Amino acid sequence: MENSFNSCYCVAEIEQVNLVGSPDSSNAPTPAETGFVPVRGNPFASDVCPSPLGVTEDGSVGALNEDVLDQLLESVENRTGRPLMLLTAPRAGYGKTHLLGRVVAAAGPQVIMVPLAFRTGDTLNLSTTSRRSLESLHLAKGEAENWSRLRELCAGLVAHLLHDLIKEGLVPSANPEQALRVLKGSPVEVFQKEGSAHMIGEWLRKHSSGLRPILARRVTRELPLRPEVADEWLSLMIGQAFAGGTEGLAAMLDLTAKDSCTGSPLWLRLLSIWRPVVLLVDHLDGYYRNPDAGVTIAAMLMDLVDSQGLHVLLSLNQDVWQATFGQHLPSALEDRLTASQMLLRGLREADAMSLLRLRLEQGRVSKSEVREFESFVDVRQYFLGRPVGSVSARVFLRHCARQWEIFQNSVPVPTSGAASSSVAEAAAVVPPPTSMPPPLPAVEPMTSAVPPLMTETVAEEEPAPKIPSIFDAETATELQQMAETLADPKPALPQDELPPPVSTSAPDPFPEREEVTSPPAATDWQAAEPSDEEASSSTAKNAPTPGADAFVKLREMLHHLRQPGGRAKIVDDPADIPPERLNLPVTAPTVAASASGSAPVAPQPPAPTPVPPSRPGDALLGRFEALRLQMIPQAESQALDYTRLGDLVRLAGRRFPLVRLTEHELPGMTGRHTLVWSLQGVELLFGLASFADTAYWRVLAGFAAGRLTDIHNDAERDGVAPAKFKLVTFKSDREQNAWQNLVADETIPDPLKPHLDAVHLDSRSVAALYAMQRIIKDAETGTVQAEPTQVMTVLARELDFFWKRITRS
């Protein structure tokens, strides 16, 4: 056996030298290198990544989710991170599978990446895990031509086992250094007939029956397997390394049926002898709203991580996580899955531009056409007003695909040179006129070399009769300056604009009648209209007092403003809504008198500005939705953040017109305050701390009891009904046990317990509150170009459930 192994190894060395010295026909220049290759099809048509195997870094946007990629590589390559990583995205199309492919490409051949995608109707167990991993590797193309990824892994494992046998001296060799170097290289050269070391493969094929028991004993030293089971697997893997195809695959799939009985995925454990194995679990959308499947998958993956020593990268969309996993998992599984959760973000403007140019470069589009299409798409305009991170790669690619079809079917815009030539050609084709027109007066010669384009002569229209001016030039200038100073600043959000006041006594600014009536005398007009001071004082005296339903009316008015046709209705007919509901400022008409005693004219009301198709209010709603989706994992995995809730309650108390907010420092607790909302007939005291903080709740309970006593004493003294009092706090599922312990304890006295109101918040409600608090903070710091009041106006309906729940009796 030794002589046969060394003789075939020497032949392999000679063939390797000949192969290196021979010219490689693959180095011939391609059509893309010698000349321009025309575009075929739409460069943006492909927007779905079916498998993580086959993705290259050259075909990816390097800056997109670079931080997430580094974390995944740190866990996969160095094995220092968590063995189970959860990768989530707000929805489909954010590039989860493509990012896993970048991990595969960056990790290189030192790690075995195994895609795993269950099918609908599968029995979720270890046997199915092994079967689906074998099938995915069989369908994936390998680096060598006509080789599958499965064949490459089988060949590499066999070569690695033979390498260890030679290294340990169990298989003798005259030149072990050369043999180890060849077996440590590419296994394709050993097991392919045209390979440089195919003689070693032929020797292995000839003596495989005698080598398999030795290889099986080598496997049993690494894994708890019986030698006959290992020998059966090695026999099929050696056959797959030499022949490939589906014949050996069927036998390997049959062997996986025993995995559920042994409790170990033997196929994956065999691969782990050679190199670390990482499972890429993706495409679980078929188990949407199947909590039983979610619990089974999560438990099985944790078993693979804990007992089998495998690494797992789990990829999910947020909707699948919430409907299938999420709160349906036991707390231990949920805590371990979310311990290393990472959320993908969408494209930035720079990422979208890089993706656009990358696809055009891959499509072999000419440089001039690339410039024209970039100007046609206008990426900057596409991202204008969209929340940061809300544009997925798939949505942008589909937008570019539609724009490409329009771009290809549109008429190209000629350049100046092309326009000049087309004009010259058109002039040459037009026959000379039969009758010459009268000679034109001499004009100065044009500096441009391009002859002027002759157009049809149109008779000059007579000027329209000038409208007589009411004031002289000096008075008109003064009125114009006064009108400019009285103009209201334009609001930041169009839906916050108030309708212009409708003046019924203003004269027609553009009279079309033949006779222009003279305006009334200045003295009569001034006597008829009150002054500014009188008007403001009269308005203050006659201002209506808000009723008990004013808060409801305000909410209804905001709801109508947010409707698509709501603003147009208000602009067309502002008399439908009374001024007290709109809270419009009442200002007296401006009085201006000229030096000559001529009467002033009421300024013309400005024309209503049309609502643009994309309003900043829509951008705020989009940003709120993106932030809410980002906050859902935190809301599901962490306890309530009472600091954020306190900021939101404080801001709402300051902005709402019917709420009076007060803050009281708790006795003996310096720096810790409680918030109080005072409404008509209701007083709400907020408890914003963890239920485990018994010192806080003991002091707050004493303060609330004292405040309740004061309310009853004041009502008895004034002879009125006492105001309703509530101690409001917030809890989620995580705080339920602590809340029950607090209520059952003696920390809160029994007379105060009927006034307790614990508002229960689910994960979606908590995420909405966190998103509102975040976007208001961004507005205060200037990150969002809007005022906090405008944010509250636009997003008030999004938290309508919160305000109703707090203020209900």
C-alpha positions in Angstrom: 0.0 0.0 0.0 2.9 2.4 0.8 4.6 1.9 -2.6 1.3 2.4 -4.4 0.5 5.6 -2.5 4.0 7.1 -3.2 4.1 6.1 -6.9 0.8 7.7 -7.6 1.8 10.8 -5.6 4.9 11.2 -7.8 2.8 11.1 -10.9 0.5 13.6 -9.4 3.4 16.0 -8.8 4.5 15.7 -12.4 1.1 16.4 -13.7 0.8 19.4 -11.4 3.9 20.9 -12.8 2.7 20.4 -16.4 -0.6 21.9 -15.5 1.0 25.0 -14.1 3.3 25.5 -17.0 0.6 25.0 -19.7 -1.2 28.1 -21.0 -4.6 28.7 -19.5 -7.3 29.2 -22.1 -9.5 30.9 -19.4 -7.2 33.9 -19.4 -8.4 34.9 -22.9 -10.0 38.4 -23.0 -13.7 38.3 -22.6 -16.1 40.4 -24.7 -16.6 42.7 -21.8 -12.9 43.4 -21.7 -12.4 43.9 -25.4 -15.4 46.1 -26.1 -18.8 47.3 -24.9 -21.4 44.6 -24.2 -24.9 45.9 -24.9 -27.5 45.8 -22.1 -29.9 42.8 -22.2 -32.9 43.2 -20.1 -33.5 45.3 -17.1 -30.5 45.7 -14.7 -32.9 46.0 -11.8 -35.2 43.1 -12.6 -33.6 40.8 -10.0 -34.7 41.9 -6.5 -34.8 38.6 -4.6 -31.8 36.7 -3.2 -32.9 33.0 -3.2 -29.9 31.6 -1.3 -27.0 32.9 0.7 -24.6 30.7 -1.2 -23.2 32.4 -4.3 -23.3 36.0 -3.0 -20.1 37.9 -3.7 -18.8 41.0 -1.9 -18.2 42.7 -5.3 -21.9 42.5 -6.0 -22.9 44.1 -2.8 -23.0 47.6 -1.3 -20.2 47.5 1.2 -21.4 50.3 3.5 -24.9 48.8 3.9 -25.4 47.2 7.4 -21.6 47.1 7.8 -21.8 47.2 11.6 -24.2 44.2 11.6 -21.9 42.3 9.2 -18.9 42.9 11.5 -20.8 41.5 14.5 -21.8 38.4 12.6 -18.3 37.8 11.3 -16.9 38.3 14.8 -19.2 35.5 16.0 -18.6 33.2 13.1 -14.9 33.5 12.4 -13.4 34.0 15.8 -16.0 32.0 17.7 -16.0 34.6 20.4 -19.5 35.9 20.1 -22.8 34.3 21.0 -23.4 30.9 19.3 -26.9 32.0 18.4 -27.6 35.3 16.6 -31.0 36.6 15.7 -31.2 38.8 12.6 -34.5 40.7 12.2 -35.8 43.2 9.7 -38.9 45.4 9.8 -40.4 43.6 6.8 -39.4 41.6 3.7 -36.9 43.1 1.3 -34.4 44.6 3.7 -31.7 42.1 2.6 -31.5 39.5 5.3 -30.6 36.6 3.0 -28.2 38.8 1.0 -26.4 39.8 4.3 -26.1 36.1 5.2 -24.5 35.6 1.8 -22.0 38.4 2.5 -21.2 36.5 5.8 -20.5 33.4 3.8 -18.3 35.2 1.3 -16.3 37.0 4.0 -15.8 34.0 6.2 -14.3 32.0 3.3 -13.6 28.3 3.2 -12.5 28.2 6.9 -16.1 27.9 8.0 -18.8 25.6 6.6 -22.0 27.5 6.1 -25.1 25.3 5.8 -28.4 26.9 4.6 -31.4 25.5 6.4 -35.0 26.2 5.1 -37.9 24.2 6.4 -40.8 23.5 4.2 -44.5 23.8 5.0 -45.7 20.5 6.4 -42.3 19.2 7.6 -42.0 17.3 10.8 -39.8 19.6 12.9 -37.1 17.3 14.2 -33.4 16.5 13.8 -34.0 14.2 10.8 -35.7 17.0 8.9 -32.9 19.3 9.8 -30.3 16.9 8.3 -32.4 16.3 5.2 -33.0 19.9 4.4 -29.4 20.8 4.9 -28.3 18.0 2.6 -30.7 19.1 -0.1 -29.7 22.7 0.1 -26.0 21.9 -0.2 -26.8 19.5 -3.1 -28.6 22.3 -5.0 -25.9 24.9 -4.3 -23.1 25.2 -7.0 -19.6 24.7 -5.8 -16.4 26.5 -6.8 -15.4 23.8 -9.3 -17.4 23.4 -12.6 -20.1 20.8 -12.4 -19.5 20.3 -8.7 -22.1 20.8 -6.0 -21.4 22.2 -2.6 -22.3 18.8 -1.1 -19.7 17.0 -3.2 -17.0 19.5 -2.2 -17.7 19.1 1.5 -17.7 15.3 1.3 -14.4 15.3 -0.6 -12.9 17.8 1.9 -13.9 15.7 4.9 -12.5 12.5 3.4 -9.2 14.3 2.5 -9.0 15.7 6.0 -9.4 12.3 7.6 -6.8 10.8 5.4 -4.5 13.7 6.2 -4.8 13.0 9.9 -4.1 9.3 9.4 -0.9 10.1 7.5 0.1 12.7 10.1 -0.5 10.2 13.0 1.4 7.5 11.1 -1.6 5.2 10.8 -1.2 5.2 7.0 2.5 4.9 6.1 4.0 7.2 3.4 7.6 7.6 2.0 7.2 11.4 1.7 4.6 12.4 4.3 5.3 16.2 4.0 4.4 16.2 0.3 1.4 14.0 0.9 0.1 16.3 3.7 0.6 19.4 1.5 -1.5 17.9 -1.3 -4.3 16.6 1.0 -4.5 20.0 2.7 -5.1 21.7 -0.6 -8.2 21.7 -2.8 -10.0 18.4 -2.6 -11.2 18.9 -6.2 -7.7 18.2 -7.5 -7.7 14.8 -5.6 -11.2 13.5 -6.5 -11.6 14.8 -10.0 -10.3 12.8 -12.9 -8.7 15.8 -14.5 -7.3 17.0 -11.2 -3.6 17.5 -10.7 -3.5 14.9 -7.9 -6.1 12.5 -9.3 -3.7 9.6 -8.9 -4.1 9.9 -5.1 -7.9 9.8 -5.6 -7.6 6.7 -7.8 -5.4 5.0 -5.1 -8.0 5.9 -2.5 -10.8 4.5 -4.6 -8.9 1.2 -5.1 -8.2 0.8 -1.4 -11.3 2.4 0.1 -12.6 -0.9 1.5 -9.5 -1.3 3.6 -9.2 2.4 4.5 -12.8 2.8 5.7 -12.5 0.9 9.0 -9.4 3.0 9.8 -11.3 6.2 8.9 -14.3 5.1 10.9 -12.2 4.5 14.1 -10.7 7.9 13.5 -14.3 9.3 13.5 -15.3 7.5 16.7 -12.5 9.3 18.5 -14.3 12.6 17.8 -18.0 11.6 17.9 -20.0 9.2 20.1 -20.8 6.9 17.2 -20.6 3.2 16.6 -17.9 2.2 14.1 -20.4 0.5 11.8 -22.6 3.7 11.6 -19.5 5.8 10.9 -18.4 3.3 8.2 -21.8 3.5 6.5 -21.7 7.3 6.4 -18.1 7.3 5.1 -18.9 4.9 2.3 -21.6 7.2 1.0 -19.4 10.3 1.4 -16.5 8.7 -0.5 -18.9 7.7 -3.3 -20.3 11.3 -3.3 -16.8 12.7 -3.5 -15.9 10.6 -6.6 -19.2 10.6 -8.5 -21.6 13.2 -7.1 -25.1 13.2 -8.5 -28.3 12.2 -6.8 -27.8 8.5 -6.4 -25.7 8.8 -3.3 -27.8 11.6 -2.1 -30.9 9.4 -1.8 -29.0 6.9 0.4 -27.7 9.7 2.6 -31.2 11.1 3.0 -32.3 7.6 4.2 -29.6 7.5 6.8 -30.8 10.8 8.3 -34.0 9.0 9.6 -32.0 7.7 12.5 -31.0 11.1 13.7 -34.1 11.6 15.8 -33.5 8.3 17.6 -29.8 9.1 18.3 -30.6 12.7 19.2 -27.7 14.0 17.1 -27.6 15.3 13.5 -24.8 12.9 12.4 -24.2 14.6 9.0 -23.6 18.0 10.6 -21.5 16.5 13.4 -19.3 14.7 10.8 -18.7 18.0 9.0 -17.7 19.7 12.3 -14.7 17.3 12.5 -13.2 19.1 9.6 -14.3 22.7 10.1 -16.7 24.7 12.2 -20.3 24.5 11.0 -22.8 27.4 11.0 -26.5 26.9 10.3 -28.2 29.7 8.4 -31.9 29.3 9.3 -34.0 31.4 6.9 -37.3 31.4 5.0 -39.6 30.6 7.9 -42.5 32.7 6.5 -44.5 29.5 5.9 -44.9 29.1 9.7 -46.6 32.5 10.1 -49.1 32.4 13.0 -48.0 28.9 14.0 -46.9 29.3 17.6 -46.4 25.5 18.1 -43.9 25.5 15.2 -42.2 28.5 16.7 -41.7 26.9 20.1 -40.4 23.6 18.4 -38.0 25.4 16.1 -36.6 27.6 18.9 -36.1 24.6 21.3 -34.4 22.6 18.6 -32.0 25.3 17.6 -31.1 25.9 21.2 -30.4 22.1 21.5 -28.1 22.3 18.5 -26.2 25.2 20.0 -25.9 23.7 23.5 -25.5 20.0 23.0 -24.1 19.7 19.5 -21.7 22.7 19.5 -23.1 24.3 16.3 -23.5 28.0 15.5 -26.9 29.3 14.3 -27.8 32.5 12.5 -31.6 32.8 12.6 -33.2 35.2 10.1 -36.7 36.5 10.6 -39.0 39.4 9.6 -40.7 41.3 12.4 -44.2 40.1 11.5 -43.1 36.4 11.6 -41.3 37.0 14.9 -44.4 38.5 16.5 -46.9 36.1 15.2 -44.9 32.8 15.5 -42.3 33.4 18.2 -42.3 36.5 20.4 -44.6 36.1 23.4 -45.5 32.5 22.5 -42.1 31.3 23.7 -41.2 30.5 27.2 -39.4 33.3 28.9 -36.1 31.3 29.0 -36.2 30.7 25.2 -37.3 34.2 24.4 -34.5 35.7 26.6 -31.8 33.6 24.9 -33.0 34.3 21.4 -33.2 38.0 21.9 -29.9 38.3 23.8 -28.1 38.8 20.6 -30.7 40.3 18.4 -29.7 42.7 15.5 -32.1 44.8 13.4 -31.4 45.6 9.8 -31.9 49.1 8.7 -32.9 50.3 5.3 -31.0 52.1 2.6 -29.5 55.5 3.1 -29.2 57.9 0.2 -25.5 57.1 -0.4 -26.3 53.3 -0.2 -29.1 53.7 -2.8 -26.8 55.6 -5.1 -24.1 52.9 -4.7 -26.7 50.1 -5.4 -27.9 52.0 -8.5 -24.4 52.3 -10.0 -23.6 48.8 -9.1 -26.5 47.4 -11.0 -25.8 49.6 -14.0 -22.2 48.5 -13.9 -23.2 44.8 -13.8 -25.6 45.4 -16.7 -22.7 46.8 -18.8 -24.4 50.1 -19.3 -22.4 52.8 -21.0 -21.1 55.7 -19.0 -23.2 58.3 -20.8 -26.3 56.3 -20.3 -25.5 55.9 -16.6 -25.3 59.6 -16.2 -28.5 60.1 -18.0 -30.3 57.5 -15.9 -29.0 58.8 -12.6 -30.4 62.2 -13.5 -33.6 60.6 -14.6 -34.1 58.7 -11.4 -33.0 61.5 -9.0 -32.2 59.5 -5.9 -32.0 62.6 -3.8 -35.6 63.5 -4.7 -36.7 59.9 -4.0 -35.4 60.0 -0.5 -36.7 63.5 0.2 -39.1 63.4 3.1 -38.7 59.6 3.8 -37.7 58.6 7.3 -34.2 57.4 7.8 -33.8 53.7 7.3 -37.4 53.1 6.0 -36.5 52.4 2.4 -35.8 48.7 1.8 -33.4 47.5 -0.9 -36.2 45.6 -2.7 -38.6 48.6 -2.8 -35.8 50.8 -4.2 -34.8 48.2 -6.8 -38.4 47.8 -8.0 -38.7 51.6 -8.2 -35.5 51.7 -10.4 -36.9 48.8 -12.5 -40.0 50.8 -13.3 -38.0 53.9 -14.0 -35.7 52.0 -16.3 -38.6 50.8 -18.4 -39.9 54.4 -18.6 -36.3 55.6 -19.4 -35.9 53.1 -22.2 -39.2 53.9 -23.8 -38.9 57.7 -23.5 -37.7 60.0 -26.2 -34.0 61.0 -25.6 -33.3 64.7 -25.0 -30.9 65.9 -27.6 -27.8 67.9 -26.7 -27.1 71.4 -28.1 -25.0 70.0 -30.9 -27.7 67.5 -31.8 -30.3 70.2 -31.7 -28.3 72.4 -34.0 -27.8 69.6 -36.5 -31.5 68.7 -36.4 -32.5 72.3 -37.0 -30.1 72.5 -39.9 -31.5 69.3 -41.4 -35.0 70.6 -41.0 -34.1 73.9 -42.7 -32.6 72.0 -45.6 -35.7 69.9 -46.1 -38.3 72.7 -46.0 -38.9 74.1 -49.6 -38.5 77.8 -50.2 -41.7 79.9 -50.0 -43.4 80.9 -53.3 -43.7 84.6 -52.3 -41.0 86.4 -50.4 -42.1 88.3 -47.3 -41.3 92.0 -47.0 -37.7 92.7 -45.9 -37.1 92.8 -42.2 -35.3 95.7 -40.6 -31.5 95.2 -40.1 -30.5 93.7 -36.8 -27.2 93.1 -35.2 -25.5 89.9 -36.2 -25.7 87.0 -33.6 -22.6 85.9 -31.9 -23.6 82.2 -32.1 -22.6 80.2 -35.1 -26.0 78.4 -35.1 -28.5 80.1 -37.4 -31.7 81.3 -35.6 -34.8 79.2 -35.9 -37.4 81.0 -37.9 -40.9 80.7 -36.3 -44.3 81.8 -37.4 -44.8 85.6 -37.0 -47.7 86.4 -34.6 -49.3 89.8 -34.6 -48.5 91.7 -31.4 -51.5 92.0 -29.1 -52.7 95.4 -28.0 -51.9 96.2 -24.4 -54.8 95.8 -22.0 -56.2 99.0 -20.6 -54.4 100.0 -17.4 -56.5 99.8 -14.2 -56.7 103.2 -12.6 -54.8 103.4 -9.3 -56.7 104.5 -6.1 -53.6 105.7 -4.3 -50.6 107.7 -5.4 -47.2 106.1 -5.6 -46.0 107.1 -2.1 -49.2 105.8 -0.4 -49.2 102.5 -2.3 -45.5 101.9 -1.2 -46.4 102.5 2.4 -49.4 100.1 2.2 -47.2 97.5 0.6 -44.6 97.7 3.4 -47.4 97.5 6.1 -48.9 94.5 4.4 -45.5 92.7 4.4 -45.0 93.3 8.1 -48.5 92.0 8.9 -48.0 88.7 6.9 -48.0 85.6 9.2 -45.0 83.3 9.0 -45.6 80.1 7.0 -46.0 77.1 9.3 -43.6 74.2 9.1 -46.3 71.7 8.4 -49.0 72.3 5.7 -51.7 70.6 7.7 -51.1 73.1 10.6 -51.9 76.1 8.3 -55.0 78.0 9.3 -57.5 79.0 6.6 -57.3 82.7 5.6 -60.0 84.9 7.0 -62.9 85.5 4.7 -63.6 89.2 4.4 -67.0 90.2 3.1 -66.5 93.9 3.1 -63.2 94.0 1.1 -63.5 95.7 -2.3 -62.8 93.9 -5.5 -59.0 94.3 -6.1 -59.5 93.8 -9.9 -62.7 95.6 -10.8 -64.0 94.8 -14.3 -66.9 97.3 -14.2 -66.7 100.5 -16.2 -67.5 102.7 -13.2 -65.3 102.5 -10.1 -67.2 103.5 -7.0 -65.2 105.7 -4.6 -64.4 104.2 -1.2 -66.1 105.7 1.9 -64.4 108.5 3.8 -61.7 107.6 6.2 -63.5 109.2 9.1 -66.6 107.1 8.5 -64.6 103.9 8.2 -62.7 104.6 11.4 -65.8 105.3 13.3 -67.4 102.1 12.1 -64.5 99.8 13.1 -63.0 99.6 16.6 -59.3 100.1 17.2 -56.7 97.4 17.8 -56.8 97.8 21.6 -60.6 97.8 21.7 -60.9 94.7 19.5 -58.3 92.7 21.5 -60.0 93.7 24.8 -63.5 92.8 23.5 -62.2 89.5 22.2 -60.7 88.7 25.6 -64.0 89.5 27.4 -66.2 87.6 24.9 -63.9 84.5 24.6 -66.0 81.4 25.3 -65.0 79.2 28.3 -64.0 75.7 27.2 -66.7 73.2 27.9 -66.4 69.6 29.3 -66.4 68.2 25.8 -63.8 70.6 24.4 -61.1 68.0 24.6 -63.2 65.6 22.5 -64.0 68.4 20.0 -60.3 69.2 19.7 -59.6 65.5 19.0 -62.3 65.4 16.4 -60.9 68.6 14.7 -57.4 67.0 14.6 -58.9 63.8 13.1 -60.5 65.9 10.4 -57.3 67.7 9.7 -55.5 64.4 9.2 -58.0 63.1 6.6 -56.9 63.5 3.0 -59.8 65.9 2.1 -60.1 67.5 5.5 -57.9 70.5 4.9 -59.4 71.2 1.5 -62.8 71.3 3.1 -61.7 73.8 5.8 -60.1 76.0 3.2 -63.2 76.0 1.0 -65.7 76.6 3.7 -64.2 77.9 7.0 -67.5 78.9 8.4 -68.4 75.3 9.1 -66.1 75.2 12.1 -66.5 78.0 14.8 -63.4 80.0 15.8 -63.6 78.8 19.4 -63.0 75.1 18.2 -60.1 76.1 16.0 -58.7 78.4 18.6 -58.0 81.0 15.9 -56.4 84.3 17.0 -58.8 87.3 16.5 -57.1 90.4 15.1 -58.7 93.7 14.1 -58.4 94.9 10.5 -55.4 97.1 9.8 -56.0 100.8 9.7 -53.9 102.8 7.4 -54.5 106.4 6.3 -52.5 108.3 3.7 -51.2 111.7 4.3 -53.7 113.2 1.8 -56.7 111.8 3.8 -57.6 109.1 1.3 -59.4 106.0 2.6 -57.5 102.8 3.3 -58.4 99.5 1.5 -58.6 96.2 3.4 -55.7 94.0 2.2 -56.6 91.2 -0.2 -56.7 87.8 1.5 -53.9 85.5 0.1 -55.0 82.7 -2.2 -55.0 79.3 -0.5 -51.8 77.4 -1.1 -52.4 74.0 -2.7 -51.4 71.0 -0.6 -48.3 69.4 -2.1 -48.6 65.6 -2.9 -46.0 64.7 -0.3 -46.5 66.6 3.0 -44.1 66.8 5.9 -47.0 65.4 8.0 -46.7 62.2 5.9 -43.0 62.1 6.6 -43.6 62.4 10.3 -46.1 59.5 10.1 -43.6 57.4 8.2 -40.8 58.2 10.6 -43.1 57.3 13.5 -44.0 54.0 11.9 -40.3 53.1 11.3 -39.4 54.0 14.9 -42.3 52.0 16.2 -41.1 48.9 14.3 -37.6 49.4 15.6 -38.8 49.8 19.2 -40.9 46.5 19.2 -37.9 44.2 20.0 -37.0 46.4 22.9 -40.6 46.6 24.1 -40.9 42.8 24.0 -37.6 41.9 25.6 -37.1 44.6 28.3 -39.0 46.0 31.2 -40.9 49.3 30.9 -38.8 52.4 30.7 -40.7 54.7 33.1 -38.3 57.6 32.3 -39.6 57.7 28.7 -43.2 57.4 29.9 -42.7 60.2 32.3 -41.3 62.4 29.5 -44.3 61.7 27.4 -46.8 62.4 30.2 -45.0 65.6 31.1 -45.0 66.8 27.5 -48.6 65.9 26.9 -49.6 67.7 30.0 -47.9 70.8 28.8 -49.4 70.7 25.3 -53.0 69.7 25.9 -55.2 72.9 26.4 -57.5 71.4 29.0 -54.8 69.9 31.2 -52.9 71.7 33.9 -49.6 70.0 34.7 -47.9 70.2 38.1 -44.9 68.5 39.5 -44.3 67.7 43.2 -41.1 66.6 44.8 -41.8 63.6 47.0 -41.0 64.1 50.7 -37.7 62.8 51.7 -36.7 61.8 48.2 -34.6 64.6 46.7 -34.8 64.8 43.0 -37.7 62.4 42.6 -41.0 63.9 41.5 -44.5 62.9 40.7 -46.6 64.4 37.9 -50.2 65.5 38.4 -52.8 66.2 35.6 -55.7 68.4 36.7 -58.7 68.3 34.4 -62.3 69.5 34.9 -63.5 67.4 37.8 -60.6 64.9 37.6 -57.1 64.8 39.1 -54.6 62.2 37.9 -51.5 61.4 39.9 -48.9 59.3 38.1 -46.6 56.7 39.6 -43.6 56.2 37.4 -41.2 53.7 38.9 -40.6 50.0 39.1 -42.9 48.1 41.4 -39.9 46.6 43.1 -39.0 50.1 44.4 -41.0 49.8 47.6 -39.5 53.0 49.1 -40.8 55.1 46.2 -44.2 53.6 46.3 -44.5 53.9 50.1 -43.8 57.6 49.9 -46.0 58.1 46.8 -48.9 56.3 48.6 -48.6 58.7 51.5 -48.5 61.7 49.2 -51.6 60.4 47.3 -53.5 59.7 50.5 -52.8 63.3 51.7 -53.8 64.7 48.3 -57.1 62.7 48.4 -57.8 64.1 51.9 -57.2 67.7 50.6 -59.6 67.1 47.7 -62.4 66.1 50.0 -61.8 68.9 52.5 -61.8 71.5 49.7 -65.0 70.1 48.3 -66.7 70.1 51.7 -65.6 73.7 52.3 -66.8 74.9 49.0 -70.0 72.9 49.0 -69.3 71.1 45.7 -68.9 67.5 44.7 -65.3 66.3 45.2 -63.2 65.8 42.1 -62.4 62.3 41.0 -58.9 61.1 42.0 -56.8 58.4 40.4 -53.3 57.1 41.0 -52.3 56.0 37.5 -49.4 53.7 36.7 -48.3 51.5 33.8 -47.4 47.8 33.5 -46.8 45.2 30.9 -46.7 41.4 31.0 -43.2 41.5 32.6 -44.4 43.7 35.5 -47.6 41.7 36.2 -46.2 39.6 39.0 -44.5 42.6 40.6 -47.7 44.6 40.4 -49.7 41.9 42.1 -47.2 41.6 44.9 -47.3 45.4 45.4 -51.1 45.4 45.6 -51.2 42.5 48.0 -48.5 44.1 50.2 -49.2 46.7 52.8 -47.1 49.3 50.9 -50.3 50.9 49.6 -53.0 51.4 52.2 -56.4 49.8 51.6 -58.4 53.1 51.4 -56.2 54.1 48.4 -56.4 50.8 46.5 -59.9 51.6 44.9 -58.3 54.7 43.3 -55.5 52.7 41.7 -55.5 52.4 37.9 -52.8 50.3 36.4 -52.8 50.8 32.6 -51.8 47.6 30.9 -49.7 48.1 27.8 -48.9 45.4 25.2 -45.6 45.4 23.2 -47.1 47.3 20.3 -48.5 50.0 22.6 -45.2 50.4 24.4 -43.3 50.6 21.1 -45.7 53.3 19.9 -45.1 55.3 23.1 -41.3 54.9 22.8 -41.5 56.0 19.2 -43.5 59.1 20.1 -41.1 60.0 22.9 -38.1 59.6 20.6 -39.5 61.6 17.7 -40.5 64.5 20.1 -36.9 64.4 21.5 -35.6 64.6 17.9 -37.9 67.6 17.3 -36.5 69.3 20.4 -32.9 68.8 19.4 -33.5 69.8 15.8 -33.0 66.4 14.2 -36.6 66.5 13.0 -37.5 69.8 11.3 -40.8 70.3 13.3 -41.8 71.7 16.6 -42.9 69.3 19.4 -46.4 70.9 19.2 -46.6 70.1 15.5 -45.5 66.5 16.2 -48.2 66.2 18.8 -50.8 67.6 16.4 -49.8 65.2 13.6 -49.4 62.1 15.8 -52.2 62.7 18.3 -54.4 60.0 16.7 -51.6 57.5 16.9 -51.7 57.6 20.7 -55.4 58.2 21.0 -55.7 54.9 22.8 -53.3 56.1 25.4 -55.0 59.4 26.2 -58.5 57.7 26.4 -57.2 55.0 28.7 -55.6 57.5 31.1 -58.5 59.9 31.2 -61.4 57.4 31.4 -63.3 57.3 34.7 
